[in-house]
Amino acid sequence: MEYKLRKLFGIGDREFTKNERSFIEKWIELKTDYDLLSKAYDITIEKAGKPSYAYMAKILDNWHSGGIKTVEEAEKLE
């Protein structure tokens, strides 16, 4: 999962920062599907204009609270 997230965020081989790691560990702990992470990333870029872990986390937290587990379910909300 970390490899996929490095590629998604375009950070290459550098280590995640402590802050980045805390977000990622939460997403892994919640067993968040990679495709859902990718969808949240796309929305973050569209709305914020740049990568933002905090913005993305808010999207994912809202989806998690609402029981959204797939991209299809997330797209129905849009």
Backbone as CSV, one residue per row, in Angstrom:
resi,resn,N_x,N_y,N_z,CA_x,CA_y,CA_z,C_x,C_y,C_z
1,MET,0.825,-1.192,0.000,0.000,0.000,0.000,0.870,1.258,0.000
2,GLU,1.942,1.246,0.785,2.804,2.427,0.846,3.391,2.751,-0.524
3,TYR,3.782,1.732,-1.266,4.332,1.963,-2.606,3.296,2.667,-3.488
4,LYS,2.072,2.157,-3.457,1.011,2.751,-4.268,0.756,4.200,-3.859
5,LEU,0.790,4.466,-2.566,0.556,5.829,-2.096,1.706,6.758,-2.468
6,ARG,2.922,6.257,-2.420,4.074,7.063,-2.855,3.897,7.470,-4.319
7,LYS,3.464,6.515,-5.134,3.257,6.773,-6.549,2.099,7.750,-6.744
8,LEU,1.006,7.548,-6.025,-0.161,8.423,-6.132,0.202,9.867,-5.791
9,PHE,0.925,10.047,-4.690,1.297,11.386,-4.239,2.517,11.946,-4.961
10,GLY,3.180,11.119,-5.755,4.338,11.574,-6.520,5.523,11.949,-5.656
11,ILE,5.729,11.210,-4.560,6.825,11.569,-3.648,8.070,10.722,-3.836
12,GLY,8.028,9.774,-4.752,9.225,8.983,-5.027,9.666,8.127,-3.859
13,ASP,10.974,8.101,-3.615,11.543,7.219,-2.605,11.732,7.862,-1.237
14,ARG,11.406,9.145,-1.112,11.632,9.773,0.188,10.710,9.168,1.238
15,GLU,11.147,9.241,2.458,10.326,8.747,3.563,9.123,9.664,3.766
16,PHE,8.026,9.084,4.228,6.888,9.901,4.610,7.261,10.708,5.840
17,THR,6.740,11.922,5.931,6.942,12.705,7.146,6.107,12.086,8.261
18,LYS,6.363,12.503,9.483,5.597,11.993,10.624,4.106,12.286,10.430
19,ASN,3.787,13.468,9.948,2.403,13.863,9.714,1.764,13.020,8.612
20,GLU,2.467,12.863,7.510,1.960,12.036,6.415,1.736,10.610,6.884
21,ARG,2.701,10.082,7.629,2.604,8.705,8.112,1.382,8.513,9.006
22,SER,1.059,9.508,9.834,-0.096,9.368,10.725,-1.390,9.241,9.916
23,PHE,-1.517,10.024,8.839,-2.696,9.894,7.980,-2.728,8.516,7.326
24,ILE,-1.615,8.108,6.763,-1.540,6.844,6.036,-1.815,5.658,6.948
25,GLU,-1.257,5.684,8.146,-1.496,4.592,9.091,-2.980,4.475,9.437
26,LYS,-3.657,5.613,9.562,-5.087,5.586,9.854,-5.846,4.957,8.696
27,TRP,-5.503,5.341,7.466,-6.195,4.789,6.301,-5.960,3.292,6.180
28,ILE,-4.755,2.854,6.485,-4.450,1.427,6.440,-5.203,0.700,7.549
29,GLU,-5.210,1.286,8.745,-5.917,0.687,9.890,-7.409,0.525,9.589
30,LEU,-7.994,1.491,8.897,-9.415,1.428,8.545,-9.674,0.551,7.323
31,LYS,-8.580,-0.016,6.763,-8.666,-0.880,5.580,-9.330,-0.154,4.409
32,THR,-8.933,1.093,4.226,-9.466,1.899,3.139,-8.958,1.369,1.808
33,ASP,-9.871,1.126,0.910,-9.542,0.609,-0.411,-8.678,1.616,-1.184
34,TYR,-7.673,1.124,-1.883,-6.782,2.017,-2.632,-7.552,2.853,-3.654
35,ASP,-8.515,2.255,-4.337,-9.269,3.007,-5.340,-10.041,4.164,-4.700
36,LEU,-10.507,3.964,-3.478,-11.197,5.032,-2.757,-10.207,6.128,-2.361
37,LEU,-9.006,5.728,-1.959,-7.953,6.707,-1.667,-7.634,7.529,-2.913
38,SER,-7.538,6.866,-4.043,-7.237,7.534,-5.295,-8.348,8.517,-5.672
39,LYS,-9.594,8.129,-5.458,-10.729,9.013,-5.737,-10.672,10.248,-4.832
40,ALA,-10.395,10.044,-3.550,-10.283,11.171,-2.613,-9.133,12.081,-3.011
41,TYR,-8.041,11.501,-3.482,-6.900,12.297,-3.952,-7.318,13.161,-5.144
42,ASP,-8.019,12.569,-6.100,-8.468,13.315,-7.278,-9.369,14.485,-6.881
43,ILE,-10.278,14.248,-5.963,-11.171,15.311,-5.492,-10.365,16.403,-4.803
44,THR,-9.383,15.993,-4.011,-8.530,16.960,-3.319,-7.820,17.871,-4.308
45,ILE,-7.261,17.292,-5.354,-6.562,18.081,-6.370,-7.534,19.024,-7.068
46,GLU,-8.726,18.524,-7.400,-9.725,19.359,-8.071,-10.152,20.536,-7.198
47,LYS,-10.405,20.281,-5.924,-10.958,21.313,-5.037,-9.890,22.204,-4.416
48,ALA,-8.786,21.607,-3.975,-7.746,22.375,-3.279,-6.661,22.876,-4.239
49,GLY,-6.567,22.257,-5.399,-5.572,22.682,-6.372,-4.172,22.158,-6.107
50,LYS,-4.024,21.355,-5.073,-2.721,20.777,-4.726,-2.945,19.604,-3.777
51,PRO,-1.951,18.725,-3.638,-2.090,17.630,-2.680,-2.203,18.172,-1.253
52,SER,-3.133,17.618,-0.504,-3.313,17.998,0.898,-3.807,16.787,1.669
53,TYR,-2.954,16.273,2.536,-3.336,15.111,3.327,-4.528,15.437,4.217
54,ALA,-4.547,16.630,4.805,-5.638,17.016,5.701,-6.968,17.088,4.947
55,TYR,-6.959,17.665,3.775,-8.176,17.776,2.964,-8.658,16.379,2.574
56,MET,-7.725,15.561,2.129,-8.047,14.198,1.726,-8.578,13.398,2.915
57,ALA,-7.988,13.584,4.079,-8.425,12.871,5.281,-9.854,13.253,5.639
58,LYS,-10.193,14.514,5.462,-11.557,14.963,5.763,-12.560,14.272,4.837
59,ILE,-12.219,14.183,3.566,-13.085,13.477,2.612,-13.259,12.024,3.053
60,LEU,-12.140,11.362,3.330,-12.189,9.945,3.703,-12.909,9.730,5.027
61,ASP,-12.718,10.632,5.994,-13.427,10.529,7.275,-14.937,10.644,7.066
62,ASN,-15.343,11.581,6.211,-16.770,11.735,5.918,-17.338,10.488,5.251
63,TRP,-16.597,9.948,4.311,-17.048,8.725,3.659,-17.123,7.573,4.652
64,HIS,-16.102,7.442,5.478,-16.083,6.356,6.454,-17.274,6.472,7.414
65,SER,-17.527,7.677,7.887,-18.654,7.912,8.794,-19.984,7.583,8.130
66,GLY,-20.050,7.813,6.826,-21.271,7.537,6.074,-21.372,6.122,5.547
67,GLY,-20.386,5.287,5.877,-20.411,3.898,5.434,-19.988,3.693,3.996
68,ILE,-19.374,4.708,3.391,-18.925,4.618,1.999,-17.624,3.817,1.953
69,LYS,-17.648,2.717,1.167,-16.469,1.857,1.090,-15.965,1.635,-0.331
70,THR,-16.717,2.096,-1.317,-16.307,1.900,-2.701,-16.388,3.213,-3.474
71,VAL,-15.681,3.247,-4.589,-15.711,4.423,-5.453,-17.128,4.644,-5.973
72,GLU,-17.799,3.567,-6.297,-19.165,3.674,-6.821,-20.076,4.355,-5.814
73,GLU,-19.962,3.982,-4.540,-20.767,4.603,-3.493,-20.417,6.073,-3.341
74,ALA,-19.127,6.387,-3.425,-18.691,7.781,-3.310,-19.209,8.614,-4.461
75,GLU,-19.210,8.037,-5.653,-19.680,8.760,-6.830,-21.184,9.033,-6.761
76,LYS,-21.932,8.151,-6.117,-23.364,8.388,-5.952,-23.631,9.610,-5.097
77,LEU,-22.720,9.903,-4.155,-22.874,11.084,-3.309,-22.658,12.369,-4.085
78,GLU,-21.834,12.302,-5.100,-21.535,13.495,-5.907,-22.746,13.824,-6.727
